[in-house]
Amino acid sequence: MTCHDEKLFSHPLITMEAVTLRRGSAALLPNTSWQICRGQQWVILGPNGSGKSTLARAVRGDVPHVRGTIMRHGPDAAPDRIGYLSFELQEELFRRAERLAESLSFSGRSGPALTVHQLLENDAARRQEVRELFITMDAGGLLNRGIRSLSNGEIRKVLILRALLKTPKILILDEPFAGLDQASRQSVARLIGTFMARGIQIILVTGRREEILPGVTHLLVIGQGRVRQRGRREEIRVPNLALPVPGDARALLRDMPLPGPPPETEKAADLLVAMENVRVAYGDQVVLDRLNWRVRRGEHWAVVGPNGSGKSTLLGLITGENLQVYANRIHLFGGQPGEGGRLAEIRRRIGVVSPELQLRYRRAVTVREAVLSGFFDSIGLYRRPDHRQQHLATRWLACIGLAPLADTPFLNLSYGQKRLVLVARAMVKSPELLLLDEPCQGLDPANRALVLALMEEIGRRSTATMIHVTHHPAEIVPCLRHVLRLEKRGS
């Protein structure tokens, strides 16, 4: 495949010829040929699990190819001139912060283990440039914050800015808008447009065609395991990935064992969550202040607000992951979490899907075992499931369309496929309270429609209570009749 004849696109940077890639033990995108030329701005578009991210990482030189050749034409195509943002990079950053936190704990020192300033490692000459970029993205207040105190969306902002500060020739942005509120999505889009105008070439990886930015010149479309189209934007027929939920999937949803009332032998509190004047702060950074909130059995809530407003912190108080639950007046399922042994009981009655759980779920288990671990609230599977549990896990894998991958290593899945598995993991034990922190993040339109249909089924015919955190109004399904709106607080 050659570049177009226009002078603007006449000089190749990277050429792939008949390349077959590898993810785990699986071969991907056989015999793929693609050429990236100077001045081109590309979007890689395709569904979850299609190989979009793997192809982008091959451009950077991060994944092996088992056949074919990849040629780099000149120093501008060298891996160190290619910037990168991805979910995998976010996971790597999370692990780094965890290791540093453990090191500080063992040494008896206090304070944030890794701050944004330390992550950027900028010299004094660039400090003003860093500050100006962060202010452009409404992120100036993040520079002195610890990485582990940032929300999912705030971490994405930091990683985007970190990639831009390296002044790359090519910048790969894998789902850059995931986890961002509407205002942040707009500011990121403007910033990307600015850097395009300065000569930085963008490769944007997405499953949403509405995220194709105005400055994009070329599209590469993946479907059914192969590159289906590639070329100038105006010549490509962009597929509609927002397909309706298939009839067989809807039938499976209607037949799934959804949450029912708690056993009569258990205390069935009508008031599941009660928070009174709750305050959460990290040093001088106040996240929640004077929050009063009650959630009753059978209610379904949408929790909305900008990045950094405390949405994920709120859910962390309910699960007990945030230790400031013990410093506040919070009652869960009719009692306080600190009462002897109650935290384990509370977690048994809750199902959770969140970006943070996905970051932590790094155990070497199969997809089936990851779903089964939901019965035991464990990361990894350490107990033998019984026949009924095995059967339910199989049914849930069929429901989310991943039954053929049941014996595949969980870590070999794409980010979106992992999110679907965690949805099944949360649901498999029929929880009384379902906490969904951006469950559709990283999902293509078809899988997003499937998850939203599942949520509506839960709201329509189960006794479970849902709390759904989202940045997208279109993801507030009809059963979510209550809304908690949080605002971002200053330090």
N, C-alpha and C positions, 0 to 999 in steps of 0.2 A: 504494500500500500504506500502511495507517495503523497507528498503534500500537495495542496492546491497550487495552481499556477500563479495566483496573485502574488505580487512582490511582498506583501505584508506577511504571507505565510509560506515563503519560499525556502526558509532555512530550517532543517530538522534539528530538534534537540534530542529526542529519544525515539528510537525505533524498535518495535517488537515485531518479530517475524515468526509465525507459526508456533507461538509460545503456549505451553500447557503449564498451569500453575498447580501448587499443592497447598491444601489446608489440612493440617493433621496428616492422616493417611489417605485422604481423598484427593483425587485429581479434579481440577476446576478449569473451566473455560478452555477446552481443548482447541489447539490450532488458532489462537487469537493473534491477529495482526493489527497493529495500531501505530500511528506515528503522530507525535506531538511536535508541532513546529513553532517557531518564534511568533509571538503575537496572538496565539490561539488561547482562548479561555474555554475550558471544557467542563461539562457536567457528565458524570457517570450516573445513570438512572437505572433502577431495577428493584425487584422485590427483595424481601428478607431472604438471606441464604443464597442469593444468586452469585455471589463472588465479587460484589462491588468493592468492598474494602480490601479484599485480597489483591485485586487488580491494582488499586491505588497504591498499596504497599509495595507491589512489584515495581512500580515506577520509581519508588524511593530506594529499592534494593533491599527491602526488609524480609521478603519471603522468597523461597527457592522456586525456580521453574525447572520442570523435569524434562521439557523438550523445547526446542526452538532457541532463538537468540534474542538478547536485549542489548542494543547498542546505544551508547551515549556519545553524542557529537559535541565535544568541546567541554571546557570547564564549567559552563553554566548548567550542564546536565549532571554534574557530579552529585552524589548523594548529600554531601554537606552543603550544597546550595539549594536543597529542597526542604522547605519547611513542612511541618506535619501537625495536624490536630486529629485526634481520634478517641473513641471510647477506650481503646487499649492503652493509649497514653495516659488517660485519666486514671485507669486502674493502676498503672505503674506509679503514678504520682501518689495515689492513695497508699500503696504499699510502702513507698519511701517515707511518707509521713508517719506511718505506723511504726516502722523500724526505728526512726529517730525518737518517737514518743517513748517506746520501750527502753531505748538507751538512756534517755533522760530520767525515766522512772527508776532504773537500776542505779543511776549515779546520784539520785536524791535531789536533782535540780528541778526547778519549776519554770513555767513559761511555755509559750508555743514552741513545738518541736521544729516547725518549719514555717517561716513566714513567706508572704508573697515576695517581699524584697529579696530574701535569701534564695528563693527559687529562681528569680530572674538573674541574679548574680551580675547585675549591671554595674559598670564602673561609674565613677563620679561624673565623667564627661557626658554620659547619656542619661543622667538622672532626670533632667528636665524633660527630655523627650519621652521618657517612660511616664512621667506624671501627666504630660499633655495627652498622651494616648489613652491613659486610664480615665482622664476626665472626659475625653471624647465619648467613651463608652459608659459614662456615669458609674465608673468603678474606682474613682479616686480614693474612696475610703477603705479600699481593700488592701492597700500596699503594706500596711503594718499588721494586718490580720494573720493569724495562724491558718495554714491550709486546712486543718481539720475542723476549723470553725466555720468554713465557708459552706454555703448551700451548693447544691448540684449545679444550678445555673451560674452562680458566681465563679465556681471553678472553671466552667466552660469559658467564661469571659477571660479569666486569667490565662488560660492555655492559648486562646486565640491571640491575645496580645503578646504572649511570649513567642509564638511562632512568627508574628509580624516583626518583632524586634530583632530577629536574626537576619533581617533584610534578605530573604531568599529570592532566587530567580523564579522558582516554581513553588507554589504554596498549595499543599493538599489539605482540604478541609472536609473531613468525613463527618457528616451530619452536624454542621456548626451551629444550627439553630435549636438543636435538641436541648430541652431543659430551660430555655430562655423565655422570659415573659415577652409580651408583644412589643413594648418599648425597646427592650434589649435586642429583639430580632431586627427591628428597624434600624437601630444604631449599628449593629453588626453588618447588615446589608449595605448601609452607607459606607462603612469603613472598608469593606471588601471592594466596593466600587471605586473608592479613592485609590486603593492600592493597584487595582487593575489599570487605572488611568496613569499611574506612575511607572507602569511597565512590568509589574509582578504578574506572572501568569498563574491563574487559578485552576485547580482541578477540584471541583465541588462534587462530593459524593452524597447522594440523597435518594430516598424512596418516594419523595413528594414532588410532583412536577410543579406545584405552586412555588417551590423554593428555587426554581431556575431564575437567576438574576438577570436584569436587563442587559448587562455587559457580556453575557455568555455568547460565544460565537459558534461553538461546536458541541454536539451531543454524541454520547456513546450509550446505547441502550442494550441492557442485558435481559435475557428472558430464556427460561427453560434450559439453563446451564450453558448458554452460549451468547456471544456478542451477536445481536440481531441487526443492529443498525449503528452506523457511525458516519459522521460528516457534518457539514455546515448546518447550523440550527434551522435555517429556513427550509432545508431539504429533508429534514427528519420528521416523520409522523410520530409525535409523542404519544405513547400508549396511555390509555386511561387505567391507572392502577387502582382507582377507587371503585372496585367491583363490588356488587352486592354480596352479602354472605350467602354462599351456596345453599341450596335447599337441603342437601344432606347434612351440612353443618348445623343448620337451624333445627333439623330434626333431632340431631344429637344433643343440642342445647336443651331442647324441650324435654329430653329424656334423662338428662343428667340429675344425679342425686344432689340437689341444692340444699343449703343449710335449713334445718328445722329447729323447733324449739328445744331448749336444753332439757336433759333428762329430769324427771320429777324429783330425783334424789339430790339434784344440785340446786343451790340457791339461785333463783332466776330473778335478779334485780331488774326492775323496769328502767332504772336510771343507770345506764352503762358507763357514762363519762360525766364527771362533775368537776369543774375547775373553778376555783374562787381566787380572784386577785393574783393570778399566776404571774410570776416574773422570772425570766431567764436572761442571764447576762454572762458574757465572757470578758472579764476585766471591765473595761469602760464601754464595751460594745453591748448595748441592750437589744435583745432580739424580741422578747415578749414582755409586756408590762401591763399590769392590771387587767389581765384577760379573765373574763367570766364566760363560761360556756357549759352547756348541758346537752347531752345526747341521750335520747331515750330509745329503748328497744323498738326496732321497726322503722326508725327514721333513717333517711338517706341524705347525707350532707355532701355538698361541694365546698371545698376550701380553696379560695382563690386569693391572689395577691402577687405583687412583684417579687423578683428574686431578692432573697435576703430578708423577707418579711416574717419568716418564722414558721412557714408551713410544715417543712420537714421536721423542724424542732418540735412542733406540736405533736406530730405522730410519734416522735422519739420519746416524749413524755408518757404516752399511752403504753408503748411497748416496754418501757423501762430501760431502753437503750441510753436515754439521756438521764444521767444521775441526778439532775436537778429536780426530778420528780419527787425526791425525798425531802427537798427543801421547800416544797409548796403544798398548798391545800388541794390535793387531788384525790378523788375517790373513783375507783374503777370496779365495776361489777359489784357495787355495794360495799366496798371496803377500801382501805388504804394499801398501796403496793408494799409498804414497808412492814406490814403485819406478817408474822412468821410464815414463810413458805408460800405466800400469796402470789409472788411474782411468777413462779412457775405455773400456777393455776391460771393466772391472767393470760399468759402467753399461749397456753393450751387452747384458750377460747378465742384466739385472735389469728387471722390469716393476714399476711403482709406481703405486699409487692412494693419494692422501692429501688431507686438507683443505688442506694447505699448497700442494700442486701446483695444486689447483683455484683457490686465491687468486691464484697467479702466472700462471695460464693466461688471459691477457687479450689475446691476439692476434686480429686481425680475420681469422679463417679460417672456412670452412664446417665443418659437422659432419664431413663426410667427410675434410676436410683435417686436422682435429684428430685423428681416428683414425689417419690415415696418418703423422702426425708421430711416432707411437710407433715406427715403423721406424728413425727417425733420432735418437731421444731428444732432440728439440727442442721448444721451446714456439713453435708456429708451424711452417709448412712452407716450407722453403727449398731443397729438392731435388726433382727430378722423380721420382715413384715409377714403378716399372715395372708391366707388365701384371699380373704375379702379385700384387704388393702392392695394386694397385687392386682386384683380385678378392677378396682376403682382407678388405680393409676393407669392401667391400660385404656380404660374408657376415656379418661381425661386426655391422654395423649392422642386418641382418635379424634376427640372433640376439637383440639387445637391444630389438627392436621400434621402432627409430628410422630405418629405411630411408626412410620418407616425408619425413623431415626432413634428408636427406643434404646438400642444397644450402642449408639454412638457416644463417645466421650462428650460430656457436657461442655468442656472447655473448647471443643472443636467447633461448636456452633457459632453462628454469627451473633452479633449483639441483639438483634431483634428476635432471633430464635430463642436465645437465652431468656429474654423477657417473657415470651410466651410460656416457656417451661416454668418460670417462677409464678406465673398466673395460675397454672395448673397445680403447682406445689401449694399455693395459698388456699386453693379451693378444695383440695382432695379430702381434707379432714372435716369439711362442712362447718366452718367457724361461725360463731355467733356474731363476731364483729370483724368486718373485712376492711383493712386499711390499704388503700390503693394510692400510692404516691407516684403520679405520672405513669400509670401502667402502660400507656400507649407510646411512651418515649422510645424512639428507635424502630417503631413498627411501620411497615408500609401500609398504604390505605386499606388493602384487603384485610390484613390482620388487625388493623385498628378497628375496622368495622366489626370483625368477629368479637373482639374484646368488649366493645361497646354494646353489642347485642347480648353478650353474656351478662354484662352489668344490668341491662334492662330486664333480662329474664330473672335475675336474682331479685331485683326490686319488685317485679310483678308477682312472683309466686314462691318467695321464700320468706322466712322470718328473720333472716340475717339483717344486720345493720351495716350500711356502707358509709365510709368516709373517703371521698375521692379528691385528691389534690391534682389540679390541672391548670395549665396556662392557656388552654384553648377553649373558648366558649362552646364550640361545636361538640366538645366531648362531655358537656353537661347533659346527660341523657334525661329523658322526662321524669324518671323516678326520683331524681335528685331534687327534691322539693325544698330543701333547706340550704342556705348559703351562708358560710362564714367568710367574711372578707377581712383580710389582714393588711396592714399598711407597714411599709418599711420605716424603721425608726432611725434617727441619727444616733451617733455615739455619745 
